[in-house]
Amino acid sequence: MSTVPTIALNNGVSIPQLGFGVYQVPPEDTKEATLTAFEVGYRHIDTAEMYRNERGVGEALRESGLDRSEVFVTSKLNNGFHAHDDAIAAFEESLEVLGFDYLDLFLIHWPLPGIDIDFVETWKALEEVYRDGRAKAIGVSNFQANHIRRLVQETDVVPAVNQIEVHPYLTNDDVRAVNAEHGIATEAWSPIAQGLVLDDPVITGIAKAHGKTPAQVVLRWHVQRGDIVFPKSVTRSRVEENFDLFDFELSDSDLGLITALDKGQRTGPNPDEFNWIP
Ligand code: NAD
């Protein structure tokens, strides 16, 4: 049914390149929103303990009639649980709330370079849940180049993904290059910059030329750059629009024009400075 390509992660696990993100979807709406995404054809959901809506994702999966194995689900370790034992307990809590016996991918949500607990300790806890099979893959989020280099040097398992902010106004190509150098797949969060890039004349112009919408053009740019994306919307027509990316192709010139829009503009926090514990 799905036309979504898959990407092989560095441990052989296969991930759909396009998924559905549930950040800022209210907990009480998450089951319905996720069920809509499943109906449209999405088979990859990106949630986090911080979003407080893992329960709705698990409920949607059971209500959809899909088999657990048909859907790729990612969750993330919340910032208050970086100490080894806390990380294991938080992982187990995520599984329990989702109602799953494994996660497809579990990430350290933020590196928190300013807190007392070193993310290398946190990563060792993730390695344990990976080795015992309860996480099919493990990775990181918001890790900068120096954070990635430290993990690779000081630990055994290379992260399968690094989920970072990427969109036309923040192409983040330096971190993407370090990810690629180590065989780490890049996941692009806020892929349409929460809507900010959709009125850009370069993007609206390319959209018009292809008979597609600005959101489709930007998501297609990510896909052709090889990144994994999971746009968020609770509006069915947009959920459908964001899934309909595989019947057109951007030219090298289109790709270059969009990449040239980079101005280093973040919509979210700078990971070097962000040390917030909820
Ligand atoms: P996004 O770039 O996906 O933008 C979402 C917003 O854009 C929606 O609220 C909606 O208002 C609008 N929108 C969506 N589709 C549209 C369309 N077709 N046309 C016009 N407007 C449209 O931003 P996001 O939700 O911040 O990011 C996507 C996902 O990335 C999240 O749901 C979450 O899973 C993940 N994420 C991760 C982190 C992290 O720290 N790891 C941070 C932010 C987001």
Residues whose N, C-alpha, C, O or C-beta is under 5 A from the ligand:
A	BS01	NAD	G21 V22 Y23 D46 H109 S141 Q163 W189 S190 P191 I192 A193 Q194 G195 A215 F230 P231 K232 S233 R238 E241
